[in-house]
């Protein structure tokens, strides 16, 4: 059983010709959506964030003058995305113009951050991300602090919400996740079995990331054989066998799988936005989550993966939803 949130001011209802899930998913990341000036990005300051135990993460902080921002919103990208992903830049700029300060965090080995840490990124790096988020929260200076995560970033955001129950983050008011991956093994297989363009896209980006890492740490990594592999699962197994503490991919994926009663102990409000037609995520995973009074689930008929574009392709429905939710804490 799961609580379904019905308090939305508007339902995502794009024009019939813009409802295709692949159209929504693909256009969400196209640079055409962020052509032109971006007020948020233009005033951003580069920040190296302490992730604990020597880990350093790269981020960008955009703040309004005279400490006048309504609050601080942290944005976390998806796998092989970055602080400069289209959906991050578009959403950040929209919310910045609404009066919020914005922090765009790069997960390890994402964006231009491969040089900051010798160790490889993997989806189970909860501790360093939580520590970094806790440090970023201090920039809110007593104002409301919220986290918005997309896809794999949404999974990280949910784990941050869970860890918050044990080690509270000062001023944290709300967690919002968009098109969150709850079962990473299932999502990896869905990517590989969907349109060819998706698998090709992630393979190309992941291989490029590994090439950068190998170039920076040639005495540590040799991905020659792995870079010749043809599927995400094959590469995952190769990386796990040679460069991870995990026995196999099932043990690895289980470290950040969030199903069933995984979110039963939430101590901070969480809003999850998902579409029934997401090509990478099964909506049934969300319906099977155990009921929690802090968990609010918004299931839309359309939207694809991190899409929800309306008016298509430059407008975005979930950005308006995020602003609506944030107003609860700033008015």
Secondary structure as UniProt FT lines:
FT   HELIX           16..18
FT   HELIX           21..27
FT   TURN            28..29
FT   HELIX           31..34
FT   HELIX           39..42
FT   STRAND          45..52
FT   TURN            53..54
FT   STRAND          55..62
FT   HELIX           65..67
FT   STRAND          71..76
FT   TURN            79..80
FT   TURN            83..84
FT   HELIX           86..97
FT   TURN            98..99
FT   STRAND          101..105
FT   TURN            108..109
FT   HELIX           114..116
FT   TURN            123..124
FT   HELIX           126..137
FT   HELIX           138..140
FT   TURN            141..142
FT   STRAND          144..150
FT   HELIX           152..164
FT   TURN            165..166
FT   TURN            170..171
FT   STRAND          172..178
FT   HELIX           184..193
FT   HELIX           196..216
FT   TURN            218..220
FT   TURN            224..225
FT   HELIX           226..228
FT   HELIX           232..243
FT   HELIX           249..254
FT   TURN            255..256
FT   TURN            260..265
FT   STRAND          269..275
FT   TURN            276..277
FT   HELIX           284..287
FT   TURN            293..294
FT   STRAND          295..300
FT   TURN            304..307
FT   TURN            312..314
FT   HELIX           317..330
//
